[in-house]
Amino acid sequence: MDRGDGRAGGGAGAAEQGEESEADAERQGRGSTAQAAVGALFAALLYAVTDAYTAAIQAGDTEAVRRIARFRAALMALEAALLRDSARRGPPGGAASRALH
C-alpha cells in the first residue's frame, strides 16, 4: 500500500516488528530469570558442599574429605559446562534459540 510518502505498508510492518521485539524481550526476560535461578542453585549447592567439606576436615574424616572434594569438582565442572553452553547458544529467545525450535 503506497502512502504517498515513499513508504509502502510502513504501518503494518512496524507494528509486526514491535510485537516481535516485545515477544523477544519477554523471552529474554524469562531466560534471564531462569539463568539467575540456576546460578543461585549452584551457589547454594557449592556453599553446602563447602560447609560439609569444612566439617569433614575438622572431624579428621579423610575419606569424606576426598569424596566431597570429588563431588565439588564435578559440580563446578557441570556449572562451567552449562555456562559454556549458554554462551554458545546466545541469549534466550535469540535467533540461535529460535532456529533450534
Rosetta constraint file for C-alpha pairs under 8 A:
AtomPair CA 1 CA 8 HARMONIC 5.09 0.50
AtomPair CA 1 CA 9 HARMONIC 4.95 0.50
AtomPair CA 2 CA 6 HARMONIC 6.94 0.50
AtomPair CA 2 CA 7 HARMONIC 6.32 0.50
AtomPair CA 2 CA 8 HARMONIC 4.57 0.50
AtomPair CA 2 CA 9 HARMONIC 6.52 0.50
AtomPair CA 3 CA 7 HARMONIC 6.23 0.50
AtomPair CA 3 CA 8 HARMONIC 6.29 0.50
AtomPair CA 3 CA 9 HARMONIC 7.31 0.50
AtomPair CA 9 CA 13 HARMONIC 6.55 0.50
AtomPair CA 10 CA 14 HARMONIC 6.10 0.50
AtomPair CA 11 CA 15 HARMONIC 6.28 0.50
AtomPair CA 12 CA 16 HARMONIC 6.27 0.50
AtomPair CA 13 CA 17 HARMONIC 6.18 0.50
AtomPair CA 14 CA 18 HARMONIC 6.09 0.50
AtomPair CA 15 CA 19 HARMONIC 6.29 0.50
AtomPair CA 16 CA 20 HARMONIC 6.23 0.50
AtomPair CA 17 CA 21 HARMONIC 6.05 0.50
AtomPair CA 18 CA 22 HARMONIC 6.19 0.50
AtomPair CA 19 CA 23 HARMONIC 6.19 0.50
AtomPair CA 20 CA 24 HARMONIC 6.08 0.50
AtomPair CA 21 CA 25 HARMONIC 6.10 0.50
AtomPair CA 22 CA 26 HARMONIC 6.16 0.50
AtomPair CA 23 CA 27 HARMONIC 6.22 0.50
AtomPair CA 24 CA 28 HARMONIC 6.09 0.50
AtomPair CA 24 CA 93 HARMONIC 5.83 0.50
AtomPair CA 24 CA 94 HARMONIC 7.11 0.50
AtomPair CA 25 CA 29 HARMONIC 6.07 0.50
AtomPair CA 26 CA 30 HARMONIC 6.33 0.50
AtomPair CA 27 CA 31 HARMONIC 6.11 0.50
AtomPair CA 27 CA 92 HARMONIC 6.47 0.50
AtomPair CA 27 CA 93 HARMONIC 5.19 0.50
AtomPair CA 28 CA 32 HARMONIC 5.98 0.50
AtomPair CA 28 CA 91 HARMONIC 6.64 0.50
AtomPair CA 28 CA 92 HARMONIC 5.10 0.50
AtomPair CA 28 CA 93 HARMONIC 5.56 0.50
AtomPair CA 28 CA 94 HARMONIC 7.67 0.50
AtomPair CA 29 CA 33 HARMONIC 6.19 0.50
AtomPair CA 30 CA 34 HARMONIC 6.16 0.50
AtomPair CA 31 CA 35 HARMONIC 6.07 0.50
AtomPair CA 31 CA 91 HARMONIC 7.61 0.50
AtomPair CA 31 CA 92 HARMONIC 5.14 0.50
AtomPair CA 31 CA 93 HARMONIC 7.53 0.50
AtomPair CA 32 CA 36 HARMONIC 6.10 0.50
AtomPair CA 32 CA 92 HARMONIC 7.50 0.50
AtomPair CA 33 CA 37 HARMONIC 6.17 0.50
AtomPair CA 34 CA 38 HARMONIC 6.22 0.50
AtomPair CA 35 CA 39 HARMONIC 6.09 0.50
AtomPair CA 36 CA 40 HARMONIC 6.11 0.50
AtomPair CA 37 CA 41 HARMONIC 6.13 0.50
AtomPair CA 38 CA 42 HARMONIC 6.26 0.50
AtomPair CA 39 CA 43 HARMONIC 6.16 0.50
AtomPair CA 40 CA 44 HARMONIC 6.14 0.50
AtomPair CA 41 CA 45 HARMONIC 6.16 0.50
AtomPair CA 42 CA 46 HARMONIC 6.02 0.50
AtomPair CA 42 CA 75 HARMONIC 7.98 0.50
AtomPair CA 42 CA 79 HARMONIC 7.13 0.50
AtomPair CA 43 CA 47 HARMONIC 6.06 0.50
AtomPair CA 44 CA 48 HARMONIC 6.20 0.50
AtomPair CA 45 CA 49 HARMONIC 6.08 0.50
AtomPair CA 46 CA 50 HARMONIC 5.96 0.50
AtomPair CA 46 CA 72 HARMONIC 6.97 0.50
AtomPair CA 46 CA 75 HARMONIC 7.70 0.50
AtomPair CA 47 CA 51 HARMONIC 6.27 0.50
AtomPair CA 48 CA 52 HARMONIC 6.27 0.50
AtomPair CA 49 CA 53 HARMONIC 6.03 0.50
AtomPair CA 49 CA 68 HARMONIC 6.94 0.50
AtomPair CA 49 CA 72 HARMONIC 6.58 0.50
AtomPair CA 50 CA 54 HARMONIC 6.12 0.50
AtomPair CA 50 CA 72 HARMONIC 7.96 0.50
AtomPair CA 51 CA 55 HARMONIC 6.19 0.50
AtomPair CA 52 CA 56 HARMONIC 6.10 0.50
AtomPair CA 52 CA 68 HARMONIC 7.46 0.50
AtomPair CA 53 CA 57 HARMONIC 6.24 0.50
AtomPair CA 53 CA 64 HARMONIC 7.73 0.50
AtomPair CA 53 CA 65 HARMONIC 5.86 0.50
AtomPair CA 53 CA 68 HARMONIC 6.00 0.50
AtomPair CA 53 CA 69 HARMONIC 7.21 0.50
AtomPair CA 54 CA 58 HARMONIC 6.20 0.50
AtomPair CA 55 CA 59 HARMONIC 6.08 0.50
AtomPair CA 56 CA 60 HARMONIC 6.11 0.50
AtomPair CA 56 CA 61 HARMONIC 5.29 0.50
AtomPair CA 56 CA 62 HARMONIC 7.27 0.50
AtomPair CA 56 CA 64 HARMONIC 6.05 0.50
AtomPair CA 56 CA 65 HARMONIC 5.65 0.50
AtomPair CA 57 CA 61 HARMONIC 6.22 0.50
AtomPair CA 57 CA 62 HARMONIC 7.04 0.50
AtomPair CA 57 CA 65 HARMONIC 6.28 0.50
AtomPair CA 61 CA 65 HARMONIC 6.28 0.50
AtomPair CA 62 CA 66 HARMONIC 6.25 0.50
AtomPair CA 63 CA 67 HARMONIC 6.29 0.50
AtomPair CA 64 CA 68 HARMONIC 5.96 0.50
AtomPair CA 65 CA 69 HARMONIC 5.99 0.50
AtomPair CA 66 CA 70 HARMONIC 6.26 0.50
AtomPair CA 67 CA 71 HARMONIC 6.21 0.50
AtomPair CA 68 CA 72 HARMONIC 5.96 0.50
AtomPair CA 69 CA 73 HARMONIC 6.14 0.50
AtomPair CA 70 CA 74 HARMONIC 6.21 0.50
AtomPair CA 71 CA 75 HARMONIC 6.10 0.50
AtomPair CA 72 CA 76 HARMONIC 6.13 0.50
AtomPair CA 73 CA 77 HARMONIC 6.12 0.50
AtomPair CA 74 CA 78 HARMONIC 6.13 0.50
AtomPair CA 75 CA 79 HARMONIC 6.25 0.50
AtomPair CA 76 CA 80 HARMONIC 6.19 0.50
AtomPair CA 77 CA 81 HARMONIC 6.13 0.50
AtomPair CA 78 CA 82 HARMONIC 6.19 0.50
AtomPair CA 79 CA 83 HARMONIC 6.21 0.50
AtomPair CA 80 CA 84 HARMONIC 6.17 0.50
AtomPair CA 81 CA 85 HARMONIC 6.12 0.50
AtomPair CA 82 CA 86 HARMONIC 6.03 0.50
AtomPair CA 83 CA 87 HARMONIC 6.10 0.50
AtomPair CA 84 CA 88 HARMONIC 6.11 0.50
AtomPair CA 85 CA 89 HARMONIC 6.22 0.50
AtomPair CA 86 CA 90 HARMONIC 6.23 0.50
AtomPair CA 86 CA 91 HARMONIC 7.62 0.50
AtomPair CA 87 CA 91 HARMONIC 7.63 0.50
AtomPair CA 89 CA 96 HARMONIC 6.15 0.50
AtomPair CA 89 CA 97 HARMONIC 6.66 0.50
AtomPair CA 90 CA 94 HARMONIC 6.71 0.50
AtomPair CA 90 CA 96 HARMONIC 6.79 0.50
AtomPair CA 90 CA 97 HARMONIC 7.52 0.50
AtomPair CA 91 CA 97 HARMONIC 7.77 0.50
AtomPair CA 92 CA 97 HARMONIC 6.25 0.50
AtomPair CA 93 CA 97 HARMONIC 5.45 0.50
AtomPair CA 93 CA 98 HARMONIC 6.20 0.50
AtomPair CA 94 CA 98 HARMONIC 6.27 0.50
AtomPair CA 95 CA 99 HARMONIC 6.13 0.50
AtomPair CA 96 CA 100 HARMONIC 6.64 0.50
AtomPair CA 97 CA 101 HARMONIC 7.03 0.50
